Amino acid sequence: MAETKTLGLSKERAELLSTIILSIAAILVAWTSFQAGKWGGVQAIAFSEAGAARVESTRWDTQAGQQTQVDVAVFIEWLSAVDAELDEGVELFSPDGGYLAPTGALSSFLYERMREEFRPALDAWLAERPIGNPDAPRTPFEMEAYELAARAEADRYVVVAEASAQEARDANQTGDTYVLTTVLFAAVLFFAGIASKLDRQWSRSLALFMAILFVVVGVYTISSLPIELGDELFFLN
């Protein structure tokens, strides 16, 4: 009886090829499953960091809002004191518009107790001569000199949160791709496993062909994916 051939090989060699493919696929299934789990961990950590950064951003933003409220309240009180003192004939401003802070005046008392982040903005606003200059900003809070460290810190944490969230989304995509390759290699196990069990030569050949095809596609896919091994990130290509 003529010896059965599969893909130009004897049946014994076809069974050997199936065994080799099964071994490779089993290792790759374990590897892709491991990587899918690791990237799931990366995703969880990144989302956690994004959430923590958003909490910090909210905290700093709240602090900036409180500081602005203090600045507004002191500024209103200062304007009231300036108005009263001007009515009394007290000299408060220099020819260039700068505030003189006369000794003993209520406006001086308030000016000296303004927060350090607000006083430069007030001085810059007064230099624009807002009383007689219609082009001057309406309040000191519109000046570029009015900068709050708390606001900048809030903005910084927003950037950190967005970066962490993007990292989490990327990790999720990578993990999903590893899961997809796990499915491909599981299909390899199926086709390679049944190849030697089929009676007809063409069906055995087709099963081996599909197994080899899925191996090639799966290996090509994971070769472009990053590898997570703990503290460090590696790339195959």
C-alpha distance (Angstrom), angle and dihedral (degrees) to the residues before:
residue distance angle dihedral
M1 . . .
A2 3.77 . .
E3 3.82 115.6 .
T4 3.81 113.6 -105.3
K5 3.84 113.4 -112.9
T6 3.81 128.9 -154.7
L7 3.80 119.5 -171.3
G8 3.79 87.5 -17.1
L9 3.84 91.4 -52.4
S10 3.75 131.7 108.5
K11 3.79 117.0 -102.0
E12 3.81 90.1 -106.4
R13 3.79 91.2 53.7
A14 3.79 90.4 45.6
E15 3.80 89.1 54.6
L16 3.81 89.2 48.8
L17 3.82 89.9 51.3
S18 3.79 90.1 49.4
T19 3.80 90.3 51.4
I20 3.81 91.8 50.7
I21 3.79 92.0 48.3
L22 3.80 90.8 47.7
S23 3.80 91.0 51.9
I24 3.79 92.9 49.1
A25 3.79 92.1 45.9
A26 3.81 92.5 49.3
I27 3.79 90.9 53.5
L28 3.79 91.8 46.7
V29 3.80 92.3 48.6
A30 3.80 89.4 53.6
W31 3.81 91.3 47.0
T32 3.80 96.3 48.3
S33 3.80 91.7 44.9
F34 3.80 89.2 51.8
Q35 3.80 91.8 49.2
A36 3.81 92.6 46.6
G37 3.80 88.7 54.8
K38 3.80 93.3 46.8
W39 3.79 92.6 50.2
G40 3.77 89.5 48.6
G41 3.80 86.3 58.2
V42 3.80 91.4 48.9
Q43 3.79 89.2 51.2
A44 3.80 92.7 50.7
I45 3.81 92.8 48.6
A46 3.80 92.7 47.2
F47 3.81 92.7 49.6
S48 3.81 88.9 48.4
E49 3.81 90.8 51.6
A50 3.81 90.1 47.9
G51 3.80 90.5 52.6
A52 3.81 92.3 48.2
A53 3.81 90.9 49.0
R54 3.80 91.0 51.1
V55 3.80 90.1 51.7
E56 3.81 89.9 51.6
S57 3.79 90.6 47.0
T58 3.79 90.2 53.4
R59 3.80 91.2 48.1
W60 3.80 93.2 51.7
D61 3.79 91.8 42.9
T62 3.79 90.1 53.4
Q63 3.79 90.2 50.1
A64 3.81 90.5 49.7
G65 3.80 89.8 51.1
Q66 3.79 91.2 51.1
Q67 3.79 91.3 49.4
T68 3.80 90.9 50.1
Q69 3.79 90.3 51.8
V70 3.82 89.8 52.5
D71 3.81 91.0 48.9
V72 3.81 91.9 49.1
A73 3.81 92.3 48.9
V74 3.81 93.8 48.5
F75 3.81 91.3 44.8
I76 3.81 91.8 53.4
E77 3.80 90.9 48.9
W78 3.80 90.1 47.5
L79 3.81 91.7 51.5
S80 3.81 90.2 50.7
A81 3.79 90.8 50.6
V82 3.81 91.9 46.8
D83 3.79 91.2 50.3
A84 3.80 92.1 51.1
E85 3.79 93.6 45.9
L86 3.80 92.9 48.2
D87 3.81 88.2 53.7
E88 3.80 87.4 53.9
G89 3.81 90.7 53.0
V90 3.80 96.7 -109.9
E91 3.80 112.5 157.3
L92 3.81 105.6 -124.7
F93 3.80 106.9 157.4
S94 3.80 135.4 54.8
P95 3.83 121.9 -134.7
D96 3.80 90.2 -95.8
G97 3.80 91.1 55.1
G98 3.80 97.2 -103.0
Y99 3.79 119.1 143.8
L100 3.83 112.3 -110.6
A101 3.81 97.9 -160.0
P102 3.81 97.2 -146.5
T103 3.79 116.2 -146.4
G104 3.78 115.3 -95.7
A105 3.79 95.8 12.4
L106 3.79 119.0 131.6
S107 3.79 90.0 -133.0
S108 3.81 88.9 56.3
F109 3.79 90.0 50.8
L110 3.79 90.5 53.1
Y111 3.81 93.6 41.6
E112 3.79 92.7 54.7
R113 3.79 90.6 51.4
M114 3.77 96.7 50.2
R115 3.76 114.6 117.4
E116 3.81 114.1 -94.1
E117 3.80 90.9 -119.9
F118 3.80 92.4 56.5
R119 3.79 103.4 42.4
P120 3.88 95.8 68.6
A121 3.80 89.0 52.5
L122 3.80 90.8 50.9
D123 3.80 91.9 49.2
A124 3.81 91.0 48.7
W125 3.80 90.1 48.8
L126 3.81 92.8 50.3
A127 3.80 89.3 49.8
E128 3.81 87.0 61.7
R129 3.85 88.1 60.4
P130 3.81 93.6 -130.0
I131 3.81 94.7 -172.1
G132 3.78 95.4 64.3
N133 3.80 100.7 20.0
P134 3.81 114.3 81.7
D135 3.80 90.3 -171.8
A136 3.79 93.4 59.1
P137 3.84 118.0 105.6
R138 3.79 113.1 -90.7
T139 3.82 94.3 -122.6
P140 3.83 138.1 7.8
F141 3.79 88.3 -109.0
E142 3.80 89.4 73.4
M143 3.80 92.7 57.3
E144 3.78 120.1 106.4
A145 3.79 87.3 -130.3
Y146 3.79 89.6 68.1
E147 3.78 99.9 92.2
L148 3.79 124.6 156.6
A149 3.78 118.2 -155.0
A150 3.79 88.6 -154.1
R151 3.81 90.7 55.4
A152 3.80 91.3 49.4
E153 3.81 89.7 49.4
A154 3.81 90.3 50.5
D155 3.80 90.1 51.8
R156 3.79 90.4 48.1
Y157 3.78 91.8 54.4
V158 3.80 89.7 48.9
V159 3.80 88.3 57.9
V160 3.81 90.7 47.3
A161 3.80 90.6 49.8
E162 3.80 92.5 50.4
A163 3.80 91.6 47.9
S164 3.81 91.8 49.9
A165 3.79 91.7 46.4
Q166 3.81 90.2 51.4
E167 3.80 89.9 48.8
A168 3.80 88.6 52.4
R169 3.80 91.7 50.1
D170 3.80 90.9 49.0
A171 3.80 90.7 48.7
N172 3.79 89.9 49.9
Q173 3.81 90.8 52.5
T174 3.79 91.4 48.0
G175 3.79 91.5 48.5
D176 3.80 91.2 49.3
T177 3.79 90.4 51.5
Y178 3.80 90.6 51.6
V179 3.81 88.9 51.0
L180 3.80 89.1 52.0
T181 3.80 91.1 52.6
T182 3.80 88.9 48.5
V183 3.80 87.5 58.3
L184 3.82 89.8 48.9
F185 3.79 92.4 52.2
A186 3.80 90.4 45.6
A187 3.80 86.4 56.8
V188 3.82 87.7 51.5
L189 3.80 89.1 55.4
F190 3.77 89.4 51.9
F191 3.81 97.7 48.5
A192 3.79 95.3 40.3
G193 3.80 90.2 46.8
I194 3.79 95.6 54.4
A195 3.82 96.3 38.3
S196 3.80 94.8 87.4
K197 3.82 92.1 41.0
L198 3.79 96.0 59.8
D199 3.80 118.1 96.8
R200 3.77 100.5 -151.6
Q201 3.75 120.2 75.4
W202 3.81 95.6 -139.2
S203 3.81 92.4 51.8
R204 3.80 91.5 49.6
S205 3.79 89.7 48.8
L206 3.80 91.7 49.5
A207 3.80 92.3 48.8
L208 3.82 92.1 51.0
F209 3.78 91.0 45.5
M210 3.82 91.6 52.6
A211 3.81 90.7 47.2
I212 3.80 92.4 51.7
L213 3.81 91.5 44.2
F214 3.80 93.0 53.3
V215 3.80 91.1 46.7
V216 3.80 91.2 53.4
V217 3.81 93.1 46.1
G218 3.81 92.3 46.3
V219 3.80 94.9 47.3
Y220 3.80 90.9 47.1
T221 3.80 89.8 51.4
I222 3.80 97.4 49.2
S223 3.81 91.6 44.1
S224 3.81 88.2 70.6
L225 3.81 95.6 46.1
P226 3.81 125.6 94.1
I227 3.79 117.4 -112.6
E228 3.78 121.9 -131.6
L229 3.80 114.1 -154.8
G230 3.77 101.0 160.4
D231 3.77 121.9 -81.7
E232 3.79 96.1 10.1
L233 3.78 133.4 55.7
F234 3.79 121.6 -139.9
F235 3.78 134.2 -172.3
L236 3.77 126.1 -152.0
N237 3.80 93.2 -149.2
